[in-house]
Amino acid sequence: MYISDITKGRDNNLDLIRFVAAVMVIFSHAFPLSLGEGKADYLSVLTHGQIDFGGVAVSIFFFYGGFLICKSAHRLQNAGKKYFKARIIRIFPPIIVVTVLLAFVVGPIASSSNISEYFTNAQTYKYLLNSVLVLVHDLPGVFENNIYGSAVNGPLWTMPVEFLGYILCFLMMKTGMLQLKYTKWILPVFVFVHIAVIYLFSPQDMTLLAWRPTALFFAGMVYYVYRDKINFSKSIALASIILLLISFLLGIGNYTIILFWPYVLMYLGFGTKLKFKDFAKHGEISYGIYLSGWPIQQIVCQQFGGSMNPVVNVAISLPIAIVCGFLINKCVEKPIMKKLG
């Protein structure tokens, strides 16, 4: 059995896994947001800073994204307009709505500045650049007394990286670089770059933080290209889990993550006998949770005086983020898809 045999149709666990990943992001962010920059979650402590739950979650989003986007690029390589339209209406409407609400509703309420100062400050309007993936982290006087700092929506840094991946994937497919005969020559270069980046940068460096999801996105693309060549079995998936765990125990997990983790994700997403294909029948909310989670956690932290117990932060923030995820899906994503999709 090959990867192509288990990834046909919609009988998979991707919606459930993406929801779990969104929850992991909130859990991971609760530690620095509640206790201060540099504070890490339990997985980071266990792996001596190699990876945290947030890093695992982002790698999940990007690997599946790479696989599915490559599939879309292959199907629509002669219909570039349709390909990019699908990407644009998926990403931009929710991020525009969240950005506008943060700037013009949440910001004035949470800010230490008065209303006049807030709305006459150019920074308020610069924040809207997040809607077009130009990152602006602060709003005037918002969260400035929180222990982590004033960043309004830190996770947005992944969005330009993701959209660049969409562009590169389409260009590589369009130019034929994702054909088997060419990909086999790209792979050694990719592995060399991966090793070099891991070696040169510390796990907390932004370059490495951005590279890891990029590498997993490319790994997803490679899995699609080799879908008829990669043999799939439960025993290989189990061996991959064991080898990945050993790698992190040995301190080399960031080197080997692109080798073992993608196979594990393919098994969890498509290979289990029990499938939760109807998990998101009422709405796929992971993107909405991802976009709203951080500002909700910052608001909760502000209500507790700027710092708090991270587990309490999660207990309060997560249900609110889930509700926001449903609202974003129902009021933004579904109507846009219905009208423009």
Secondary structure as UniProt FT lines:
FT   HELIX           3..6
FT   TURN            9..10
FT   HELIX           14..35
FT   TURN            37..38
FT   HELIX           42..46
FT   TURN            47..49
FT   HELIX           53..75
FT   TURN            76..78
FT   HELIX           80..101
FT   HELIX           102..106
FT   HELIX           107..110
FT   HELIX           115..119
FT   HELIX           122..126
FT   HELIX           127..132
FT   TURN            140..141
FT   TURN            144..145
FT   HELIX           154..157
FT   HELIX           158..174
FT   TURN            175..178
FT   HELIX           180..200
FT   TURN            203..204
FT   HELIX           206..225
FT   TURN            226..229
FT   HELIX           234..249
FT   TURN            250..251
FT   HELIX           253..266
FT   HELIX           267..271
FT   TURN            277..282
FT   HELIX           286..303
FT   TURN            304..306
FT   HELIX           310..328
FT   HELIX           329..333
FT   HELIX           334..340
//
